[in-house]
Amino acid sequence: MNQRFIRNFCIVAHIDHGKSTLADRLLEATGTLEKRRMRAQVLDTMDLERERGITIKLNAVRMHYTADDDATYELNLIDTPGHVDFTYEVSRSLAACEGAVLVVDSTQGIEAQTISNLFLALDSGLEIIPVLNKIDLPAAEPDRRAKELQDLIGTTREEILTVSAKEGTGVPDLLEAIIARVPPPSGDPAGPLRALIFDSYYDRYRGAVPSIRVVDGSLSAGMDIAFGSHPDDRYQIAEVGYLQLSRQETPTLDAGEVGYVVANVRGVQDTRVGDTIIDADNPTTELLPGYREIHSMVFAGMYPTDSNQYEVLRDALEKLQLNDAALHYEPETSVALGFGFRCGFLGLLHMDIIRERLEREFGVELITTVPNVEYNVYLTDGTAEPIENPTKLPVGPHVDRVEEPYVKARITSPSDYIGGIMKLGQERRGIYVGMEYIDTERVQLEWEFPLAEIILDFYDRLKTISRGYASLDYEFEGYRPSKLVKLDMLINGDPVDAFSVIIHRDKAQDWGRKVASKLRELIPRQLFEVVIQAAIGNKVISRETIRPLRKNVTAKCYGGDITRKRKLLEKQKAGKRRMKQVGTVEIPQEAFLAVLQVE
């Protein structure tokens, strides 16, 4: 198809602002999907996505639409995940487009993620089409929200479209606006091949199948291709085509088009998001910009509750990694939990999704250790090593400093809750940067936080303080030195590695006291005394004691001299001393899970 009749666009929105519903209406309006095959959130293919109402795995779909000028246009909608954990994937999806439909809920207005994804779109040089959604609701305030959009992106009121994705109102006008405002692709059809990978998934019969946007040149079956990150490996194309909720084979993919490539690639590790596909026989010297290796930000240990399921867990992680190159794992052993895996994730939501998929799809019951981030440890000899497992943190005079990752956070909230948010930010060691009013009732606050302080329950606390109105978005900023220590939990003098954490020295005592108190409630009483201690090195900073169960050994003495009872009690005391020396404490699974919920 002539590039003049191609439009590549995406939909940018905050979670629950109607992005997936609007995509459904576009598919209906263009006749891409028959009525009988239509269902809500049709581009969200996973059950987990549909239940939670979020997009986890992006999708691309090709639509054909005959506009008012009687020309038929090829519209490529590239769906994007909405959560902050997947910002890099969003940025690569935007790089494959020329335009973005910015959807704002007319009842809630602009939120943190709206602004974040908008900035990503502007950085990619995209044409923005502002759209107010949910205008059919009684609480809708289109004029007020339009003013917010005008102030944010400097548009006019006439350029802001109003739609109801649920009812289908305003969708034809939106399609016409996409054709009129989004510029066509401008690649060189005769130039050397350059195609951007914006997604990749694994097919058990055909290997890794990258979703691509052809920037220059063309692709066809039989060609030899290579990837910019490892140009020495050659692959022969077996099939090319476009995506329309299923793979549709086509003879060629030309400059400006969006589709997929089957080249019998072994795994998604070879088809990295952001990489450039080049012609192996005529490679270009200039790769597409923006590619980077994806690094895990959050780490946690995953252990099967039944040690016999270790092999099942390993196979399950292997299968998930085939479809998710951002998941990293390696075997590790815990004294308390046995054999398991140390896993790396993009964020807490990514971790939650992986854990839930392991339990649902593979039937593995898991214990997850406290999530933590990766620290850089600098030694006095000038060397540095990354540490993500608390048990591996070196201590002693040979450690020069420890650095932790910081993020730049953007919080959008009604102005009534500024006080509570400021207090929460200070509790989490935040550095306040500034605040500006979006309008008379909404503010945007900027903070710098240690990543470790916001990965556990920060978002939940923020929602509680603001009654659900505040939203959070953050981006990685860099590493900074901090006063960090390793806190161990000792049960009868033995450290339990599953409870170990790396924590700021000022917060160690409070955390240790709370964990010790929680464990005292959950560990059942034994026949001997159980001592729970929180310790930094050899210094104990908190202690709780579980009193022993006392068996009534004198019950059989219904009379006689008191010395008989004393003799039995002394014998019991000596036995308990012996039990304390050799006895091991049984820790229930609930205790490991409860540490994740310490407040």
URLIN-V585277 format. One record per residue. N is the residue number from 0. RES is the residue in one small letter. D_FIRST is the distance of its C-alpha to the first C-alpha in Angstrom with 1 decimal. Layout:
<<N/RES/D_FIRST> <N/RES/D_FIRST>>
This chain:
<<0/m/0.0> <1/n/3.8> <2/q/6.2> <3/r/8.3> <4/f/7.2> <5/i/7.6> <6/r/11.3> <7/n/13.3> <8/f/16.9> <9/c/20.1> <10/i/23.4> <11/v/26.6> <12/a/30.0> <13/h/33.5> <14/i/34.5> <15/d/35.2> <16/h/33.6> <17/g/31.2> <18/k/28.0> <19/s/27.5> <20/t/28.6> <21/l/26.2> <22/a/23.3> <23/d/24.8> <24/r/24.7> <25/l/21.0> <26/l/20.3> <27/e/22.7> <28/a/21.4> <29/t/17.8> <30/g/19.3> <31/t/17.8> <32/l/21.4> <33/e/24.0> <34/k/27.2> <35/r/29.3> <36/r/27.4> <37/m/27.5> <38/r/30.0> <39/a/30.8> <40/q/29.1> <41/v/26.6> <42/l/24.8> <43/d/28.3> <44/t/28.9> <45/m/32.3> <46/d/35.5> <47/l/36.7> <48/e/33.8> <49/r/34.5> <50/e/38.2> <51/r/38.1> <52/g/35.2> <53/i/33.4> <54/t/30.2> <55/i/31.1> <56/k/28.1> <57/l/24.8> <58/n/21.8> <59/a/18.0> <60/v/16.3> <61/r/12.9> <62/m/13.3> <63/h/11.6> <64/y/13.5> <65/t/14.3> <66/a/15.9> <67/d/19.0> <68/d/17.1> <69/d/15.8> <70/a/12.1> <71/t/10.2> <72/y/9.1> <73/e/8.2> <74/l/11.5> <75/n/12.7> <76/l/16.5> <77/i/18.5> <78/d/22.1> <79/t/24.9> <80/p/28.5> <81/g/30.9> <82/h/34.1> <83/v/35.5> <84/d/35.9> <85/f/32.1> <86/t/31.5> <87/y/30.0> <88/e/27.4> <89/v/26.6> <90/s/26.4> <91/r/23.8> <92/s/21.7> <93/l/21.9> <94/a/20.9> <95/a/17.5> <96/c/16.9> <97/e/17.0> <98/g/19.0> <99/a/21.8> <100/v/23.4> <101/l/27.1> <102/v/29.1> <103/v/32.8> <104/d/35.3> <105/s/37.2> <106/t/40.4> <107/q/40.4> <108/g/38.7> <109/i/37.4> <110/e/38.3> <111/a/38.5> <112/q/35.2> <113/t/33.4> <114/i/34.6> <115/s/33.9> <116/n/30.3> <117/l/29.8> <118/f/31.3> <119/l/28.9> <120/a/25.9> <121/l/27.5> <122/d/28.2> <123/s/24.5> <124/g/23.9> <125/l/22.0> <126/e/22.0> <127/i/24.4> <128/i/24.4> <129/p/28.0> <130/v/28.7> <131/l/32.1> <132/n/32.2> <133/k/35.1> <134/i/36.3> <135/d/37.8> <136/l/40.5> <137/p/44.0> <138/a/44.1> <139/a/40.9> <140/e/41.5> <141/p/38.3> <142/d/40.1> <143/r/41.7> <144/r/38.5> <145/a/36.6> <146/k/39.3> <147/e/38.8> <148/l/35.1> <149/q/35.9> <150/d/38.5> <151/l/36.2> <152/i/33.0> <153/g/34.4> <154/t/32.2> <155/t/33.5> <156/r/34.5> <157/e/32.0> <158/e/29.0> <159/i/30.2> <160/l/28.9> <161/t/31.2> <162/v/30.1> <163/s/31.8> <164/a/29.6> <165/k/32.4> <166/e/32.6> <167/g/29.0> <168/t/30.3> <169/g/27.9> <170/v/24.7> <171/p/22.9> <172/d/24.0> <173/l/22.6> <174/l/19.1> <175/e/19.3> <176/a/20.7> <177/i/17.9> <178/i/15.3> <179/a/18.0> <180/r/19.4> <181/v/17.0> <182/p/15.4> <183/p/11.8> <184/p/11.6> <185/s/13.2> <186/g/13.1> <187/d/13.6> <188/p/11.0> <189/a/14.1> <190/g/16.7> <191/p/18.6> <192/l/17.1> <193/r/17.9> <194/a/16.9> <195/l/19.0> <196/i/20.8> <197/f/21.4> <198/d/23.1> <199/s/24.5> <200/y/26.3> <201/y/28.5> <202/d/28.2> <203/r/31.6> <204/y/30.2> <205/r/27.3> <206/g/28.4> <207/a/26.8> <208/v/23.1> <209/p/21.5> <210/s/18.8> <211/i/16.7> <212/r/14.4> <213/v/12.8> <214/v/14.1> <215/d/14.1> <216/g/13.4> <217/s/11.9> <218/l/13.7> <219/s/14.6> <220/a/17.8> <221/g/20.9> <222/m/20.2> <223/d/23.1> <224/i/22.6> <225/a/25.1> <226/f/25.6> <227/g/26.7> <228/s/29.8> <229/h/31.0> <230/p/29.4> <231/d/32.0> <232/d/30.8> <233/r/28.2> <234/y/26.1> <235/q/24.2> <236/i/21.0> <237/a/21.7> <238/e/18.5> <239/v/15.2> <240/g/13.5> <241/y/12.8> <242/l/15.7> <243/q/16.6> <244/l/20.4> <245/s/20.3> <246/r/18.4> <247/q/15.7> <248/e/15.2> <249/t/12.0> <250/p/12.2> <251/t/10.4> <252/l/9.4> <253/d/7.8> <254/a/9.3> <255/g/9.2> <256/e/8.5> <257/v/11.7> <258/g/13.3> <259/y/16.5> <260/v/18.2> <261/v/21.2> <262/a/23.4> <263/n/26.9> <264/v/27.9> <265/r/31.4> <266/g/31.2> <267/v/29.5> <268/q/31.9> <269/d/29.8> <270/t/26.4> <271/r/27.7> <272/v/25.8> <273/g/24.9> <274/d/24.9> <275/t/22.4> <276/i/20.9> <277/i/21.3> <278/d/21.3> <279/a/24.8> <280/d/25.2> <281/n/23.8> <282/p/24.4> <283/t/23.7> <284/t/26.9> <285/e/25.4> <286/l/24.6> <287/l/22.9> <288/p/25.8> <289/g/27.5> <290/y/28.1> <291/r/31.6> <292/e/33.7> <293/i/34.3> <294/h/38.1> <295/s/40.1> <296/m/41.9> <297/v/44.2> <298/f/46.3> <299/a/48.4> <300/g/50.3> <301/m/49.5> <302/y/52.3> <303/p/52.7> <304/t/55.7> <305/d/56.7> <306/s/57.0> <307/n/56.2> <308/q/52.6> <309/y/51.9> <310/e/50.1> <311/v/48.0> <312/l/47.1> <313/r/46.1> <314/d/43.8> <315/a/42.3> <316/l/41.5> <317/e/40.0> <318/k/37.6> <319/l/36.7> <320/q/36.0> <321/l/33.5> <322/n/31.3> <323/d/32.6> <324/a/32.9> <325/a/34.7> <326/l/37.7> <327/h/40.4> <328/y/43.7> <329/e/46.8> <330/p/50.0> <331/e/53.0> <332/t/56.5> <333/s/58.4> <334/v/62.2> <335/a/61.9> <336/l/58.7> <337/g/58.6> <338/f/55.5> <339/g/52.1> <340/f/49.1> <341/r/48.4> <342/c/44.8> <343/g/42.7> <344/f/40.3> <345/l/38.0> <346/g/40.3> <347/l/42.6> <348/l/39.9> <349/h/38.2> <350/m/41.7> <351/d/42.4> <352/i/39.2> <353/i/40.0> <354/r/43.6> <355/e/42.8> <356/r/40.3> <357/l/43.0> <358/e/45.5> <359/r/43.3> <360/e/41.3> <361/f/43.9> <362/g/47.1> <363/v/48.5> <364/e/51.0> <365/l/50.8> <366/i/53.0> <367/t/51.1> <368/t/53.0> <369/v/52.8> <370/p/49.4> <371/n/49.8> <372/v/47.8> <373/e/47.9> <374/y/50.7> <375/n/51.4> <376/v/55.0> <377/y/56.5> <378/l/59.6> <379/t/62.5> <380/d/61.6> <381/g/58.3> <382/t/56.0> <383/a/53.6> <384/e/52.3> <385/p/49.9> <386/i/51.7> <387/e/50.1> <388/n/53.0> <389/p/56.2> <390/t/58.5> <391/k/57.3> <392/l/58.1> <393/p/60.7> <394/v/63.8> <395/g/66.7> <396/p/67.6> <397/h/64.9> <398/v/62.1> <399/d/61.5> <400/r/59.0> <401/v/56.3> <402/e/53.0> <403/e/50.9> <404/p/47.3> <405/y/46.9> <406/v/44.1> <407/k/43.3> <408/a/43.4> <409/r/42.3> <410/i/44.1> <411/t/43.4> <412/s/46.2> <413/p/48.3> <414/s/51.1> <415/d/53.8> <416/y/53.2> <417/i/53.3> <418/g/56.8> <419/g/55.9> <420/i/52.7> <421/m/54.7> <422/k/57.3> <423/l/54.8> <424/g/53.2> <425/q/56.6> <426/e/57.5> <427/r/54.4> <428/r/55.3> <429/g/52.6> <430/i/52.7> <431/y/52.1> <432/v/49.7> <433/g/49.5> <434/m/48.7> <435/e/47.0> <436/y/46.8> <437/i/43.4> <438/d/45.4> <439/t/49.0> <440/e/48.8> <441/r/46.3> <442/v/46.6> <443/q/44.6> <444/l/46.8> <445/e/45.9> <446/w/47.8> <447/e/48.0> <448/f/48.9> <449/p/49.8> <450/l/47.0> <451/a/49.9> <452/e/51.2> <453/i/48.1> <454/i/46.8> <455/l/49.4> <456/d/50.2> <457/f/49.3> <458/y/46.5> <459/d/48.8> <460/r/51.6> <461/l/49.4> <462/k/48.3> <463/t/52.0> <464/i/53.2> <465/s/50.7> <466/r/50.9> <467/g/47.2> <468/y/45.9> <469/a/45.4> <470/s/42.2> <471/l/41.8> <472/d/39.2> <473/y/40.0> <474/e/38.8> <475/f/40.5> <476/e/42.6> <477/g/44.8> <478/y/48.1> <479/r/51.5> <480/p/55.1> <481/s/56.9> <482/k/60.2> <483/l/59.0> <484/v/61.3> <485/k/61.0> <486/l/62.7> <487/d/64.0> <488/m/65.4> <489/l/68.6> <490/i/70.0> <491/n/73.6> <492/g/73.0> <493/d/70.0> <494/p/66.6> <495/v/63.8> <496/d/60.7> <497/a/58.3> <498/f/59.7> <499/s/59.6> <500/v/57.5> <501/i/56.9> <502/i/57.9> <503/h/59.0> <504/r/62.8> <505/d/63.4> <506/k/61.8> <507/a/63.2> <508/q/66.4> <509/d/64.8> <510/w/62.2> <511/g/64.9> <512/r/67.2> <513/k/64.6> <514/v/63.5> <515/a/67.1> <516/s/68.0> <517/k/65.0> <518/l/66.1> <519/r/69.7> <520/e/68.6> <521/l/66.5> <522/i/68.4> <523/p/71.2> <524/r/74.8> <525/q/76.3> <526/l/79.9> <527/f/79.9> <528/e/78.9> <529/v/75.2> <530/v/74.5> <531/i/71.0> <532/q/70.6> <533/a/67.8> <534/a/68.4> <535/i/67.0> <536/g/68.3> <537/n/72.0> <538/k/72.3> <539/v/72.3> <540/i/70.9> <541/s/71.1> <542/r/73.0> <543/e/73.2> <544/t/75.7> <545/i/75.4> <546/r/79.0> <547/p/80.1> <548/l/80.9> <549/r/84.6> <550/k/86.1> <551/n/89.6> <552/v/91.7> <553/t/94.9> <554/a/94.3> <555/k/96.6> <556/c/99.4> <557/y/101.3> <558/g/104.4> <559/g/106.3> <560/d/106.5> <561/i/103.8> <562/t/103.6> <563/r/101.9> <564/k/99.0> <565/r/98.8> <566/k/98.8> <567/l/95.8> <568/l/93.9> <569/e/94.5> <570/k/93.2> <571/q/90.1> <572/k/89.6> <573/a/89.9> <574/g/87.4> <575/k/84.8> <576/r/85.2> <577/r/84.5> <578/m/81.4> <579/k/80.1> <580/q/80.3> <581/v/78.5> <582/g/76.5> <583/t/72.7> <584/v/71.1> <585/e/68.6> <586/i/65.6> <587/p/63.7> <588/q/59.8> <589/e/59.9> <590/a/61.4> <591/f/58.4> <592/l/56.0> <593/a/58.3> <594/v/58.0> <595/l/54.3> <596/q/55.6> <597/v/58.4> <598/e/58.4>>
